C-alpha cells in the first residue's frame, strides 16, 4: 500500500480527498492486516459523501465552482453533517476521487487550537477515479478533514 507520511508541526500540504459511502452513508470501518482501521471516504464535487449523508451531485470544473456552490449551500448542508466518531488508534483513510475532473487531495488535522498539538496528515495526487491511502495514529481530541483543492467544508471527527 502507498502511504503518505504523517506530518508534524506547522507543515501544511494543501490537498483534497475523496469518499465512498456504504449503504448507511457512514464511512466503512474495516480492519487491515496490520491492525489499522480503514476509513473509506468518497469525494465528489464540493463534498465528501459519507459525512454529508447525501450526494448533491454538484458538477464542477474547478475550485471556483465549489466556492460559489458552498457560498449558497453550506449553511444548510452543515446542519446535516454526521461527525465521524472514532476510538484513538491507528487508521488508514482510504480516499477516492469518484468523479471530480481535476486533481484532489486530503487534509486531516486537529480542530481549532488543537491543530497545533494533534497529529495531522495530508497529500494530493487524487486524479479522477483514483484512490489513495493516508495513514495516521489518532489521539483523543477533535479533528477536521477537508479538501482545500475541491474545496470542501471542514468535516468533524471526534476521537475518544
C-alpha positions as CSV (number, residue, x, y, z in Angstrom):
1,X,0.0,0.0,0.0
2,X,1.1,3.5,-0.7
3,X,1.1,5.7,2.4
4,X,1.6,9.4,2.9
5,X,3.8,10.2,5.9
6,X,2.3,11.7,9.0
7,X,3.1,15.4,9.0
8,X,4.1,17.2,12.2
9,X,4.5,20.7,13.4
10,X,3.4,23.5,11.2
11,X,3.9,21.7,7.9
12,X,0.9,22.1,5.7
13,X,0.2,20.5,2.3
14,X,-2.9,21.8,0.7
15,X,-4.7,18.8,-0.7
16,X,-8.1,17.3,-1.2
17,X,-9.7,13.9,-0.6
18,X,-12.3,11.5,-1.8
19,X,-15.0,9.5,-0.1
20,X,-17.0,6.3,-0.7
21,X,-20.2,5.7,1.4
22,X,-21.5,2.3,2.4
23,X,-25.3,1.6,2.4
24,X,-25.9,3.7,5.5
25,X,-23.9,6.7,4.2
26,X,-21.4,6.3,7.0
27,X,-17.7,5.6,6.2
28,X,-16.9,2.0,6.2
29,X,-14.5,0.9,9.0
30,X,-12.6,-2.3,8.3
31,X,-9.5,-3.8,9.9
32,X,-6.5,-4.2,7.8
33,X,-3.8,-6.9,8.2
34,X,-1.6,-4.6,10.3
35,X,-4.5,-3.8,12.8
36,X,-5.1,-0.3,11.4
37,X,-8.8,0.6,11.0
38,X,-9.6,1.6,7.4
39,X,-11.9,4.6,7.0
40,X,-13.3,4.7,3.4
41,X,-14.2,8.1,2.1
42,X,-15.6,9.2,-1.4
43,X,-15.1,12.7,-2.8
44,X,-17.3,14.2,-5.4
45,X,-17.7,17.8,-6.5
46,X,-17.5,20.1,-3.4
47,X,-18.2,17.3,-0.9
48,X,-17.3,14.1,0.9
49,X,-20.3,11.8,0.7
50,X,-20.0,9.9,3.9
51,X,-20.1,12.9,6.3
52,X,-22.9,14.7,4.5
53,X,-25.0,11.6,4.1
54,X,-26.3,12.8,0.7
55,X,-24.9,13.1,-2.8
56,X,-25.8,16.6,-4.1
57,X,-24.4,15.7,-7.5
58,X,-22.6,19.0,-7.9
59,X,-20.9,19.3,-11.3
60,X,-17.6,21.2,-11.1
61,X,-14.8,22.1,-13.5
62,X,-12.6,23.9,-11.0
63,X,-12.4,25.1,-7.4
64,X,-14.2,28.4,-8.2
65,X,-17.3,26.3,-8.9
66,X,-17.2,24.9,-5.4
67,X,-16.6,28.3,-3.8
68,X,-19.7,29.5,-5.5
69,X,-21.8,26.4,-4.6
70,X,-20.6,26.5,-1.0
71,X,-21.4,30.2,-0.6
72,X,-25.0,29.4,-1.4
73,X,-25.5,25.9,0.2
74,X,-23.0,25.4,3.1
75,X,-25.0,26.8,6.0
76,X,-27.9,24.4,5.3
77,X,-25.6,21.5,4.5
78,X,-23.6,21.8,7.8
79,X,-26.8,21.1,9.7
80,X,-26.8,17.6,8.3
81,X,-23.1,16.7,8.9
82,X,-22.6,13.5,10.7
83,X,-19.3,13.7,12.7
84,X,-17.1,10.6,12.5
85,X,-16.9,9.0,16.0
86,X,-13.6,7.1,16.3
87,X,-11.6,5.5,19.0
88,X,-7.9,6.5,19.5
89,X,-5.6,4.3,17.4
90,X,-4.0,3.7,14.1
91,X,-6.1,4.5,11.0
92,X,-5.8,4.4,7.2
93,X,-8.0,6.9,5.5
94,X,-8.8,5.4,2.0
95,X,-9.9,8.4,-0.1
96,X,-11.3,8.2,-3.7
97,X,-11.9,10.9,-6.2
98,X,-15.0,9.4,-7.7
99,X,-15.8,11.9,-10.5
100,X,-14.1,15.3,-10.0
101,X,-12.4,16.3,-13.2
102,X,-9.3,17.9,-11.6
103,X,-6.7,16.7,-9.1
104,X,-7.7,16.5,-5.4
105,X,-6.1,15.7,-2.1
106,X,-6.8,15.1,1.6
107,X,-6.1,17.1,4.7
108,X,-6.8,15.8,8.3
109,X,-5.8,17.9,11.3
110,X,-6.8,19.0,14.8
111,X,-9.7,21.4,15.0
112,X,-9.1,24.9,16.2
113,X,-6.2,25.5,18.5
114,X,-5.7,21.7,19.0
115,X,-4.3,21.7,15.4
116,X,-1.0,22.7,16.9
117,X,-0.7,19.6,19.1
118,X,-2.8,16.8,17.4
119,X,-1.4,14.6,14.6
120,X,-2.1,15.5,11.0
121,X,-1.7,14.0,7.6
122,X,-2.2,15.3,4.1
123,X,-1.4,14.6,0.5
124,X,-2.6,15.1,-3.1
125,X,-2.4,13.4,-6.4
126,X,-6.0,12.2,-6.4
127,X,-7.0,12.3,-10.1
128,X,-10.4,11.3,-11.3
129,X,-11.2,7.7,-10.4
130,X,-8.1,7.1,-8.2
131,X,-7.8,6.1,-4.6
132,X,-5.0,6.9,-2.1
133,X,-4.4,5.9,1.5
134,X,-3.3,8.2,4.3
135,X,-2.0,6.6,7.5
136,X,-2.3,8.3,10.9
137,X,-2.4,7.4,14.5
138,X,-5.2,9.5,16.1
139,X,-5.1,10.5,19.7
140,X,-8.2,11.7,21.7
141,X,-9.4,15.1,20.5
142,X,-11.4,16.9,17.9
143,X,-10.3,16.9,14.3
144,X,-11.5,18.0,10.9
145,X,-10.8,16.8,7.4
146,X,-11.3,18.5,4.0
147,X,-10.0,19.0,0.5
148,X,-8.8,22.6,0.0
149,X,-8.4,22.0,-3.8
150,X,-12.1,21.0,-4.4
151,X,-12.8,22.9,-1.9
152,X,-14.9,21.1,0.6
153,X,-16.1,22.1,4.1
154,X,-14.2,21.1,7.2
155,X,-15.9,17.8,8.3
156,X,-15.7,16.9,12.0
157,X,-14.1,13.9,13.6
158,X,-14.3,13.2,17.3
159,X,-11.7,10.8,18.7
160,X,-12.3,9.3,22.2
